[in-house]
Amino acid sequence: MAVKLPKVDVVVVGTGWAGGVVSAELSKAGYKVVALERGKNVTRSDYIGVKDELRYTNRYEMMQDLSSETITSRSNIDEVALPVRTRKEFMAGTDLGGGSVHWAGATYRWRAYDFEIRSKTIERYGKNKIPDDMSIQDWGITYEEMEPYYDRWEKTAGISGEPDPLGDPRSDDYPNPPMKASPAINLFMETTKKMGYHPYRVAAGNLSQTYVNPDGEQLNQCMFCSFCTQYGCDFGAKSDPLVTVLPTAEKTGNFEARTGAYVRRVLHKDGKATGVLYVDTMTGEEFEQPADVVVLAAFTLTNNRLLLLSKIGQPYDPKTRTGVIGRNFNAQFNNTFLGARGYFKDKKFNYYMGAGALGATLSDFAGDNFDHTDLDFINGGGIEIRQYGDGAIATNHVPDGTPSWGKEFKENSIRYANRSLVVWYTMATMSYWHNYLSLDPTYTDSLNDPLLRVTYKYGKQDKPMAEFGIEKSREIMEAMGADIVDVDEAPDEFDHVYDGMHYAGGVIIGADPATSAVNTYLQMWDMDNLFVVGASAFPQFAGHHPTATVGAVAYRAAEGIENYLKNGGQLVQVKNESNIKSIS
């Protein structure tokens, strides 16, 4: 029988950006907050001096262990799903700080078009532009309303960057200037300007200078050590919860982060959440943590699974296309990052020094910045070049057609070790009625709970959009002067490899309870003291990375939760216009 613990004001499931922001804001407001993290306790000191490519890039040490819990995957609703077994095929972050600790740092605001995609598409092109099988929808909130929350998160995270020339209005610049440019980045910028495009530096969670955020947390200047993606930062120079929101929460004295806590259920009675049930992963003991407000701020897949296991909300039924939990699952897998690699005979680049978001990009083909009248897709994506810092084990690029071993392979490996660059297209992924999340009827985890089942296949517009982006990337790479240009091939079918780590949907935001699970404060329509925060709220995926939007919606949710607690438990529906800054 579960041990019942003392009640707190708020229990938060997950300690990444979503859970960290909510925990910090409510702790600062004086509420007692407990955050539950399935992984182990870590601090920045755990990552000092740890630059082990075999350990982290090849063996995925910072990713979830799939031996006790994984997902199952299938393409069609009439197929039997099979478990995804290896971390190479499915990477999900774990430990204190979650996946936010090992992110690269690339930071983008989503566009006004992304928040009102359905209505804006119909307004410009007519209703027939949206295919019948596509289930995209407006967020129920505009970019103008979201802008203050973007600004707040960027200042907490100390983002280094410059505004997108084609971006929507901002109330302020990024708090830090962009990172230093390399020869490869300068080549991309100069070339694309000549082509008539509008390149700009990628905004980065890798800091260009030492910075103290509004909460008093210091972030350090990036050393360009190359170990960002899939690694924790040595220097406290990457924007993550371990150096920002979690220390802020701890300093209040109102916050406890409880690690090794595997949450199994949201407990509820008479339409109200009463707390959560979790297992101590070290001892196997079960605990009940009561709370006035429950916040699910875990990974997209975990948020969905917990609601389904807890029987909260109506599960989505693809046959009738009714229900909301699990609906509109969408993602950016690695095969949505496609483009062109160029090999140079007379140019050399030091690509072994870098940072996760050191790069340049352009938005000329993102959102609705270009005319889609004669195209067989809507939306688009950003085109970018990134200097991550090549790894000795993972990086050994040679032109297509080179044998995978032998004399020619060795010669090309040496010749092109510092002579290749890649430009790619980060395409948006739209939602379709046939892509959703549900509980698997066959497979269970180590505690005998059903695994989460993913049903996913490409929609009609995915391949045309990918091919469009690949062609634009090829044109840019040729203009940059590459002697050999190899292009990616857009796949016909999804290969059930979940290695992009950008998953969204299933508990989507909206203005209508019939087609959304949460309101614009990420409060459950069906249970007003339950908030579900993170990328699970995205009705579809924009053509840029999601982290800034996760941070922004977390700040808005924190505001909603505080209002809920102050106002004696009322459903937050009214837009808080007083918090919308003037945008010039």
C-alpha positions in Angstrom: 0.0 0.0 0.0 1.3 3.4 -0.9 2.7 5.7 1.8 0.7 9.0 1.9 3.0 12.0 2.2 2.2 15.5 3.6 0.2 17.6 1.1 1.9 20.4 -0.8 0.5 23.3 -2.9 1.8 22.0 -6.2 3.3 18.8 -7.4 5.2 19.0 -10.7 6.1 15.9 -12.8 9.3 16.6 -14.7 12.3 18.9 -14.2 13.1 20.1 -17.7 12.4 23.6 -19.0 8.6 23.1 -18.6 8.7 21.8 -15.1 11.6 24.0 -14.1 10.0 27.2 -15.1 6.7 26.3 -13.4 8.6 25.2 -10.2 10.6 28.4 -10.1 7.7 30.8 -10.6 5.4 29.2 -8.1 8.2 28.8 -5.5 9.0 32.5 -5.9 5.4 33.2 -5.3 5.5 31.5 -2.0 3.9 28.1 -2.8 5.3 24.8 -1.6 6.3 22.9 -4.6 7.6 19.3 -5.1 9.0 18.3 -8.4 9.3 14.6 -9.3 12.0 13.4 -11.6 12.3 9.7 -12.7 16.1 9.9 -13.3 19.0 10.5 -10.9 20.1 13.6 -9.2 22.8 15.5 -11.1 24.6 18.8 -10.8 26.7 20.8 -13.2 29.8 19.4 -11.5 28.9 15.9 -12.8 29.7 17.1 -16.3 33.0 18.8 -15.6 35.8 17.2 -17.6 33.4 14.6 -19.2 34.0 14.8 -22.9 33.5 11.1 -23.8 32.1 10.6 -27.3 31.8 6.9 -26.9 30.0 7.2 -23.6 27.4 9.9 -24.6 27.2 10.0 -28.5 27.5 6.2 -29.1 26.1 4.7 -25.9 23.6 7.4 -25.1 24.3 7.6 -21.4 22.0 10.7 -20.8 19.0 9.0 -22.5 16.2 6.9 -20.9 16.9 3.3 -20.3 14.5 1.3 -22.4 14.8 -2.0 -20.7 12.0 -1.2 -18.2 9.9 1.1 -20.3 9.8 2.0 -24.0 7.2 2.8 -26.7 5.7 0.6 -29.3 5.4 1.8 -32.9 3.3 1.1 -36.0 2.4 2.8 -39.2 -1.3 2.0 -39.6 -4.2 1.7 -37.2 -4.9 -2.0 -38.2 -1.3 -3.1 -37.5 0.2 -4.7 -34.4 2.8 -2.2 -32.9 6.2 -3.5 -31.9 8.5 -2.2 -29.1 11.3 0.1 -30.0 14.3 -1.5 -28.3 17.5 0.6 -28.6 18.4 4.1 -27.6 19.8 4.7 -31.1 16.2 4.3 -32.3 14.5 6.2 -29.5 16.2 8.9 -27.5 14.4 10.5 -24.6 16.2 12.5 -21.9 16.3 11.6 -18.2 17.8 12.7 -14.9 17.4 16.1 -13.2 16.9 18.8 -15.8 15.6 16.3 -18.3 16.3 16.5 -22.1 16.9 20.3 -21.6 20.3 19.5 -20.3 21.6 17.8 -23.4 20.0 20.1 -26.0 22.1 21.8 -28.6 20.9 25.3 -27.8 19.2 26.4 -31.1 16.5 28.9 -30.3 13.7 30.1 -32.5 10.4 31.9 -31.9 7.6 30.4 -33.8 5.7 32.7 -36.1 2.4 34.4 -36.0 1.4 32.1 -38.9 2.2 29.0 -36.7 -0.3 30.1 -34.0 -3.1 30.7 -36.5 -2.1 28.3 -39.2 -5.5 27.0 -40.2 -7.3 30.4 -40.4 -4.4 32.2 -42.0 -4.0 29.4 -44.7 -7.7 29.5 -45.5 -7.6 33.3 -45.6 -4.8 33.4 -48.2 -5.3 30.3 -50.2 -8.8 29.0 -49.5 -10.1 26.0 -47.6 -9.1 23.5 -50.3 -5.5 24.2 -49.7 -5.7 22.0 -46.5 -6.0 18.3 -47.4 -8.9 16.4 -45.9 -6.6 14.1 -43.9 -4.8 17.0 -42.2 -5.9 17.9 -38.7 -4.1 21.2 -38.1 -5.8 23.9 -36.0 -5.2 27.3 -34.5 -3.8 27.5 -31.0 -6.6 29.8 -29.6 -3.8 32.3 -28.8 -1.9 34.6 -31.0 1.8 35.4 -31.4 1.2 38.9 -29.9 -0.2 37.3 -26.8 2.7 34.8 -26.6 5.5 37.4 -27.3 5.9 38.5 -23.6 6.4 34.9 -22.5 9.1 34.4 -25.3 10.8 37.5 -24.1 10.8 36.4 -20.5 12.2 32.9 -21.2 14.9 34.3 -23.5 16.1 36.6 -20.6 16.0 33.8 -18.1 18.0 31.6 -20.5 20.4 34.3 -21.5 19.9 33.7 -25.2 22.6 35.0 -27.5 21.4 36.1 -31.0 20.1 38.6 -33.4 16.4 39.0 -34.6 15.2 37.3 -37.7 14.9 39.9 -40.5 11.7 38.3 -41.6 10.4 37.6 -38.1 7.4 39.0 -36.2 7.7 42.1 -34.0 9.6 41.9 -30.8 9.4 43.9 -27.6 13.1 43.6 -27.0 16.4 42.2 -28.4 17.9 39.0 -27.2 19.7 39.7 -23.9 23.2 38.8 -25.4 24.8 39.4 -28.8 25.2 36.5 -31.2 28.2 34.1 -30.9 31.3 34.6 -32.9 31.2 33.6 -36.6 33.4 31.1 -38.2 34.6 31.0 -41.9 32.0 28.4 -42.7 29.2 30.6 -41.2 30.5 33.7 -43.0 30.5 31.8 -46.3 26.9 30.8 -45.8 25.9 34.4 -44.8 27.7 36.0 -47.7 26.5 33.5 -50.3 22.8 33.6 -49.3 22.8 37.4 -49.2 24.0 37.5 -52.8 21.2 35.1 -53.6 18.7 37.6 -52.4 17.9 35.8 -49.1 17.9 37.2 -45.5 20.4 35.2 -43.4 20.9 35.8 -39.8 22.8 34.2 -36.9 21.1 31.3 -35.1 20.0 32.5 -31.6 21.8 30.3 -29.1 21.5 28.9 -25.7 25.3 28.8 -25.8 26.3 32.1 -24.3 28.4 34.6 -26.2 29.4 36.3 -22.9 29.0 35.9 -19.1 25.5 36.9 -18.1 23.4 37.3 -15.0 19.7 36.6 -15.6 16.8 38.4 -13.9 16.7 35.8 -11.2 20.3 36.4 -10.3 21.7 33.2 -11.9 25.0 33.5 -13.6 25.7 31.8 -16.9 29.2 31.7 -18.3 30.7 32.3 -21.7 30.8 29.4 -24.1 34.3 27.9 -24.7 33.4 26.3 -28.1 34.4 22.9 -26.8 32.0 21.1 -29.2 30.4 18.9 -26.6 26.8 20.3 -26.5 24.3 18.0 -28.1 23.8 14.8 -26.0 26.1 16.3 -23.3 25.8 18.4 -20.2 27.8 21.6 -20.2 31.2 21.7 -18.5 31.2 25.4 -18.0 27.7 26.4 -17.1 27.7 28.1 -20.4 24.6 26.4 -21.9 21.1 27.6 -21.0 19.5 24.7 -19.1 17.5 24.2 -16.0 20.5 23.1 -13.9 22.0 26.7 -14.1 18.8 28.7 -14.2 15.3 27.8 -13.0 16.1 24.9 -10.7 18.6 26.8 -8.6 16.2 29.7 -8.5 13.5 27.5 -7.1 15.8 25.9 -4.5 16.9 29.3 -3.2 13.3 30.1 -2.2 13.2 27.4 0.4 9.8 26.4 -1.0 11.0 23.8 -3.4 12.1 20.2 -3.3 13.3 18.2 -6.3 12.7 14.5 -5.6 14.7 12.2 -8.0 14.3 8.5 -8.6 10.5 9.1 -8.5 8.7 7.3 -11.3 5.2 8.6 -11.5 2.6 6.0 -12.5 -0.8 7.8 -12.1 -2.5 11.1 -11.5 -4.8 10.5 -8.6 -8.3 12.1 -8.8 -11.7 12.1 -7.2 -15.0 13.8 -8.2 -13.4 15.7 -11.1 -10.4 17.0 -9.2 -6.8 15.9 -9.2 -5.7 15.0 -5.6 -2.1 14.2 -6.3 0.1 11.6 -7.9 1.2 8.0 -7.3 4.9 7.3 -7.8 7.5 4.6 -7.2 10.9 5.1 -5.7 13.1 3.5 -8.3 15.8 2.5 -5.8 13.6 0.8 -3.2 10.4 -0.1 -5.2 8.2 1.6 -2.5 5.1 3.4 -3.6 4.2 6.9 -2.4 1.2 9.1 -2.8 2.0 12.9 -3.1 -1.1 14.9 -2.4 -1.3 18.4 -3.8 -3.8 21.2 -4.5 -2.6 21.5 -8.1 -1.0 18.8 -10.2 1.3 19.8 -13.1 2.4 17.3 -15.8 5.5 18.8 -17.3 7.3 15.7 -18.5 8.3 14.6 -22.0 5.4 14.7 -24.5 5.1 11.0 -24.6 5.1 10.7 -20.8 2.4 13.4 -20.4 0.1 11.5 -22.8 0.8 8.2 -21.2 0.0 9.4 -17.7 -3.3 10.9 -18.8 -4.3 7.7 -20.6 -3.2 5.5 -17.6 -5.1 7.8 -15.2 -8.2 7.8 -17.4 -8.4 11.6 -17.6 -9.9 13.1 -20.7 -11.4 11.3 -23.7 -8.9 9.2 -25.6 -8.7 10.0 -29.3 -10.5 7.5 -31.6 -9.1 7.6 -35.2 -12.2 5.7 -36.6 -14.6 8.4 -35.4 -12.0 11.1 -35.2 -13.4 12.1 -31.8 -11.7 12.5 -28.4 -8.7 14.5 -27.6 -6.0 12.7 -25.6 -3.4 11.4 -28.0 -4.7 13.4 -30.9 -2.4 15.3 -33.3 0.8 13.6 -32.4 3.6 15.1 -34.5 7.3 15.3 -34.4 10.6 16.3 -36.0 12.6 13.1 -36.5 16.1 13.2 -37.9 14.7 12.4 -41.3 13.0 15.8 -41.3 16.4 17.4 -41.1 17.4 16.9 -44.8 19.6 18.9 -47.1 22.9 18.9 -49.0 26.5 18.2 -48.1 29.3 19.8 -50.1 32.9 18.8 -50.5 35.5 21.5 -51.3 38.7 21.0 -53.2 40.3 24.4 -52.3 38.7 25.4 -49.0 39.4 24.1 -45.5 37.3 24.6 -42.4 38.1 23.8 -38.7 35.0 21.9 -37.9 36.3 20.3 -34.8 35.7 23.4 -32.8 32.1 24.6 -32.3 29.0 24.8 -30.2 25.5 23.3 -30.4 23.9 26.4 -31.8 26.9 28.1 -33.5 25.4 28.7 -36.9 23.4 30.8 -39.4 20.0 30.4 -40.9 17.4 32.0 -43.1 13.6 32.1 -42.9 12.8 32.9 -46.5 11.2 29.5 -46.9 9.7 29.1 -43.4 6.0 29.4 -42.5 4.1 31.4 -45.1 7.0 33.7 -46.0 6.8 32.5 -49.6 3.9 31.9 -51.9 2.5 28.4 -51.7 -0.2 28.9 -54.4 1.5 26.5 -56.9 3.1 24.2 -54.3 1.5 21.0 -53.0 2.2 21.7 -49.4 1.7 24.4 -46.8 4.2 25.8 -44.2 7.9 25.2 -44.7 11.1 25.4 -42.7 14.3 27.2 -41.9 17.5 26.5 -43.8 20.6 26.5 -41.7 24.3 25.7 -41.3 25.6 24.7 -37.9 29.1 24.3 -36.6 28.5 21.8 -33.8 32.1 20.7 -33.5 32.7 17.4 -35.3 33.4 14.3 -33.2 36.3 12.0 -34.1 34.2 8.9 -33.9 30.9 10.1 -35.3 32.2 12.3 -38.1 34.0 10.8 -41.1 32.2 12.2 -44.2 33.1 11.1 -47.7 31.4 11.7 -51.0 28.6 9.4 -52.1 29.9 6.4 -54.1 33.1 6.1 -51.9 33.5 2.5 -50.7 33.0 2.0 -47.0 36.4 0.5 -46.5 39.8 0.1 -48.3 42.3 2.5 -50.0 39.8 4.9 -51.6 37.8 5.2 -48.4 41.0 6.1 -46.4 42.2 8.6 -49.1 38.8 10.4 -49.1 38.5 10.3 -45.3 41.8 12.2 -45.0 41.2 14.5 -48.0 37.8 15.7 -46.9 38.3 15.6 -43.1 38.2 19.5 -43.0 36.7 20.1 -46.4 33.0 19.4 -46.1 30.0 21.4 -45.0 26.3 20.6 -44.7 23.2 22.8 -45.2 19.8 21.5 -44.2 16.2 22.3 -44.1 14.3 22.0 -40.8 10.8 21.2 -42.1 7.6 21.6 -40.3 5.5 18.5 -39.7 1.8 18.9 -39.9 -0.8 16.8 -38.0 -2.9 14.2 -39.6 -5.9 12.2 -38.3 -4.0 8.9 -38.6 -1.1 10.0 -36.4 -1.9 9.6 -32.7 -0.9 8.1 -29.3 -2.7 5.4 -27.4 -2.1 2.6 -24.8 -0.7 -0.6 -26.3 -3.0 -3.6 -25.7 -0.2 -6.1 -25.7 3.1 -4.8 -24.2 3.6 -3.6 -20.7 6.5 -2.0 -18.7 8.3 -3.6 -15.7 5.4 -2.5 -13.4 2.9 -4.2 -15.7 1.4 -0.9 -17.0 0.6 -0.7 -20.7 3.3 0.9 -22.9 2.5 4.0 -25.0 1.7 3.1 -28.6 2.7 5.5 -31.4 0.8 5.2 -34.7 2.6 7.4 -37.2 3.1 7.5 -41.0 3.9 10.3 -43.3 1.1 12.5 -44.7 0.6 13.6 -48.2 2.6 16.8 -47.8 5.6 15.5 -46.0 7.7 14.3 -49.0 6.9 17.3 -51.3 8.0 19.7 -48.5 11.2 17.7 -47.8 12.1 17.6 -51.5 11.5 21.4 -51.8 13.9 22.0 -48.9 16.5 19.6 -50.2 16.6 21.4 -53.5 16.9 24.8 -51.9 19.8 23.5 -49.8 21.5 22.1 -52.9 21.3 25.4 -54.7 22.9 27.2 -51.7 25.6 24.6 -51.4 26.5 24.9 -55.0 26.5 28.7 -54.8 28.9 28.4 -51.8 31.4 26.8 -54.2 31.4 23.1 -53.3 33.0 20.9 -56.0 30.9 17.9 -55.1 27.4 18.2 -53.7 25.5 15.1 -52.3 21.9 15.5 -51.5 19.7 13.6 -49.1 16.8 11.6 -50.4 13.3 12.2 -48.9 12.0 8.9 -47.6 8.7 7.4 -48.8 7.8 5.8 -45.4 8.6 6.4 -41.8 11.2 4.0 -40.6 10.1 3.9 -36.9 13.4 5.5 -35.7 12.6 8.1 -33.1 16.0 9.8 -32.9 15.1 13.5 -33.6 14.0 14.0 -29.9 11.4 16.7 -30.9 8.0 15.1 -30.2 4.8 17.1 -29.7 1.0 16.9 -29.5 -1.5 14.6 -27.9 -2.6 17.0 -25.2 -3.1 20.0 -27.5 -4.0 23.6 -26.8 -7.1 25.3 -28.1 -10.2 27.3 -27.6 -12.7 24.4 -28.0 -12.9 21.5 -25.6 -14.1 19.3 -28.4 -10.8 19.6 -30.3 -8.3 20.4 -27.5 -7.3 19.0 -24.2 -6.1 22.2 -22.5 -7.0 25.8 -22.7 -4.5 28.6 -23.5 -3.0 28.4 -19.9 -2.5 24.6 -20.5 -5.2 23.9 -17.9 -7.2 20.7 -18.6 -10.7 21.4 -19.7 -11.9 18.2 -17.8 -10.0 18.8 -14.6 -9.3 22.4 -13.6 -6.6 21.8 -11.0 -4.5 19.8 -13.5 -2.2 21.6 -15.9 -0.3 19.8 -18.7 2.8 21.8 -19.8 5.3 21.3 -22.6 5.4 20.4 -26.3 2.5 18.0 -25.7 0.3 21.1 -26.2 1.5 21.8 -29.7 -1.3 21.1 -32.3 1.3 20.8 -35.0 5.0 21.4 -35.4 6.5 24.6 -36.9 9.6 24.6 -39.2 12.0 25.5 -36.4 13.1 24.0 -33.1 10.7 23.9 -30.2 12.6 24.8 -27.0 11.8 28.5 -26.9 8.1 27.8 -27.4 8.2 25.2 -24.6 9.7 27.9 -22.3 7.2 30.5 -23.4 4.1 28.3 -22.8 5.6 27.2 -19.4 5.7 30.9 -18.3 2.1 31.4 -19.4 1.1 28.2 -17.6 2.8 29.3 -14.4 0.9 32.6 -14.6 -2.3 30.6 -15.0 -1.6 28.3 -12.1 -0.8 31.2 -9.8 -4.0 32.9 -10.8 -5.9 29.7 -10.2 -4.5 29.4 -6.7 -5.0 33.0 -5.8 -8.6 33.0 -7.1 -9.8 30.0 -5.1 -9.8 27.5 -7.9 -11.4 29.0 -11.0 -11.1 27.9 -14.6 -8.7 30.3 -16.3 -10.3 31.2 -19.6 -10.0 35.0 -19.9 -6.9 36.4 -21.7 -4.8 38.4 -19.4 -4.5 41.5 -21.5 -2.6 43.4 -18.8 0.4 41.2 -19.3 0.7 41.8 -23.0 3.5 44.3 -23.7 3.5 46.8 -26.5 5.4 45.4 -29.4 7.0 47.7 -31.9 
